Amino acid sequence: MKYNEIAHFSHPQHKLRYEYSEFPFKCDGCKEVGIGSRYKCTICDYDLHMHCAIPSPSITHPFYTKCSFQFLSRPPGNVPRYCNACEKDINGFMYHCRSCGFDLHPCCAKLPMVLDDGDVKLYLYRKISATCHRCGRKGRNRSWSYRSTCKKYNLHVACVKEMLVDSWHELYFGNEDHNYNNNSYNYRKLENKMPSLKGTLQTHHKKSKGKAQKCCEVAGLALQFIISAVLGDPTTLIAGVVGSLMSK
């Protein structure tokens, strides 16, 4: 459910307003990268994913039928926690199952089980043995994966996050002297840092140029769609924005 303005416990001094932006941001709740829909304090430059701004107190997940996940504002205890969906560290808002010890980032917890834009349909799996289009490895111990209906295209959620987080790390931490509120500066940084699968995909399909090109186009579209979901806003518009940046 979307509200134009909300009060949030993590930022009580000002209300947060709903905003839609094509520029990436760092969520001050879960500390993960986001794009698209968010709640923002324009006074303090405080941002929250939709899933972090309006979390569910508790959730269940099809992959963990015996678990009940509770929303927490910070990881419990003093032991480092990682997300069971993407393998990445948890440093802020999270969903935690006390009985099993499983943890999920809010956006990972809400990843759609099916991504369908009319041309490409992708299904979320907890584990698959097929080769990932990004890393070229079969399976990962913990990371979930998206797989196409034809079963030719597989991408680990962890690999997608690695591409984004590693590529955009400098955007948030590389130079503290820059004004990161400047959208034009963010856009230029994003253009320079946006990862591409072109080389990775071509190495998988060297035999036939025609088929390779078509395969790369479909797999590239699949990647754009998954990136949108991982960033917390799985919409066709955002997929198109990410796709246009990837083509540069």
Residue pairs with C-beta under 8 A, 6 or more apart in sequence:
1 54
2 18
2 37
2 50
3 18
3 54
4 17
4 18
5 15
5 16
5 17
5 18
6 15
6 16
6 18
6 39
6 53
6 54
7 15
7 16
8 15
8 16
8 39
8 48
8 53
9 73
10 28
10 29
10 48
10 73
11 28
11 41
11 44
11 46
11 48
13 44
14 41
14 43
14 44
14 46
15 41
16 39
16 40
16 41
16 46
16 48
16 53
17 39
17 40
17 41
17 42
18 37
18 38
18 39
19 37
19 38
19 39
19 40
20 36
20 37
20 38
21 35
21 36
21 38
21 183
22 35
22 36
22 238
22 241
23 35
23 183
23 186
23 187
23 190
24 33
24 34
24 35
24 168
24 171
24 186
24 190
24 231
25 33
25 34
25 35
25 38
25 40
25 47
26 32
26 33
26 34
26 47
26 172
27 33
27 34
27 38
27 47
27 48
27 49
27 52
27 92
27 232
28 46
28 47
28 48
28 92
29 48
29 49
29 52
29 53
29 73
29 92
29 93
29 106
30 49
30 52
30 90
30 91
30 92
30 93
30 94
30 105
30 106
30 107
31 91
31 92
32 49
32 88
32 92
32 105
32 107
32 165
32 232
33 164
33 165
33 168
33 231
34 47
34 49
34 107
34 231
34 232
34 233
35 228
35 231
35 232
35 233
35 238
35 241
35 242
36 228
36 231
36 232
36 233
36 235
36 237
36 238
37 49
37 50
37 232
37 233
38 47
38 48
38 49
38 50
38 53
39 47
39 48
39 50
39 53
39 54
40 46
40 47
40 48
41 47
45 181
49 106
49 107
49 232
50 232
50 233
51 106
51 107
51 109
51 110
51 232
52 93
52 106
52 107
55 71
55 93
55 106
56 71
57 70
57 71
58 68
58 69
58 70
58 71
59 68
59 69
59 71
59 95
59 109
60 67
60 68
60 69
61 67
61 69
61 104
61 109
62 113
63 126
63 144
64 97
64 100
64 102
66 99
66 100
67 97
67 99
67 100
67 102
68 97
68 99
69 95
69 96
69 97
69 102
69 104
69 109
70 95
70 96
70 97
70 98
71 93
71 94
71 95
71 106
72 93
72 94
72 95
72 96
73 92
73 93
74 92
74 93
74 94
75 81
75 90
75 91
75 94
75 96
75 103
76 96
80 89
81 89
81 90
81 94
81 96
81 103
82 88
82 89
82 90
82 103
82 142
83 89
83 90
83 94
83 103
83 104
83 105
83 108
84 102
84 103
84 104
84 142
85 104
85 105
85 108
85 109
85 111
85 143
85 144
85 157
86 105
86 108
86 143
86 144
86 157
86 158
86 161
86 230
87 140
87 142
87 143
87 158
87 161
88 105
88 158
88 161
88 165
90 103
90 105
93 105
93 106
94 103
94 104
94 105
94 106
95 103
95 104
95 105
95 106
95 109
96 102
96 103
97 103
107 230
107 231
107 232
108 144
108 157
108 230
110 232
111 124
111 144
111 157
111 229
111 230
112 124
112 229
112 234
113 123
113 124
114 121
114 122
114 123
114 124
115 121
115 122
115 124
115 146
115 225
115 226
115 229
115 234
116 122
117 221
117 225
117 236
117 239
119 221
120 148
120 218
120 221
120 222
120 225
121 148
121 149
122 146
122 147
122 148
122 149
122 153
122 222
122 225
122 226
123 146
123 147
123 148
123 149
124 144
124 145
124 146
125 144
125 145
125 146
125 147
126 144
127 139
127 144
127 145
128 139
128 145
128 147
128 154
129 138
129 139
130 138
130 139
130 145
130 147
130 151
130 154
131 137
131 138
131 154
132 138
132 140
132 145
132 154
132 155
132 156
132 159
133 153
133 154
133 155
133 197
133 200
133 201
133 204
133 219
133 223
134 155
134 156
134 159
134 160
134 163
134 197
134 200
135 156
135 159
136 200
136 204
140 156
140 158
142 158
143 156
143 157
143 158
143 159
144 156
144 157
144 158
145 154
145 155
145 156
145 157
146 154
146 155
146 157
146 222
146 226
147 153
147 154
148 154
148 218
148 222
152 215
152 219
153 218
153 219
153 222
155 222
155 223
155 226
157 226
157 230
160 223
160 226
160 227
160 230
161 230
163 195
164 195
164 227
164 230
164 231
167 193
167 194
167 195
168 189
168 190
168 193
170 189
170 193
171 180
171 186
171 189
171 190
171 193
172 180
178 185
179 185
180 186
190 245
191 245
191 248
194 242
194 245
194 246
194 248
195 246
196 246
197 216
197 219
197 220
197 223
197 246
198 216
198 220
201 212
201 215
201 216
201 219
201 220
202 212
202 216
204 215
205 211
205 212
205 215
205 216
206 212
220 243
220 246
221 239
221 243
223 246
224 239
224 240
224 242
224 243
224 246
225 234
225 239
227 239
227 242
228 234
228 235
228 238
228 239
228 242
231 238
